[in-house]
């Protein structure tokens, strides 16, 4: 019989609040999970899944940021082109940062 990592006694299974049903995919193997187990025992798997989701979120935010910067640069260039004088003989002054 399994031993409880919290009270060091035999696992009470469904009588314990920490006994949880996990349904989904294993984050490392991709295998289907449909098991009951101790929440403490599930922690490593859940932490791996959480890290993967965080990485995916970071990549999505970076991609969105890059698209926004590109769009802003295009809008700024279009606005600058529309505001530039079209008269012959006029030159523009550029300011370096």
Buried (B, 14 or more C-beta within 10 A) or exposed (E): EEEBEEEEEEBBEEEBEBBBEBEEEEBEEEEEBEEEBBBEBBEEBEEEBEEEEEEEEEEEEEEEEEEEEEEEEEEEEEEEEEEEEEEEEEEEEEEEE
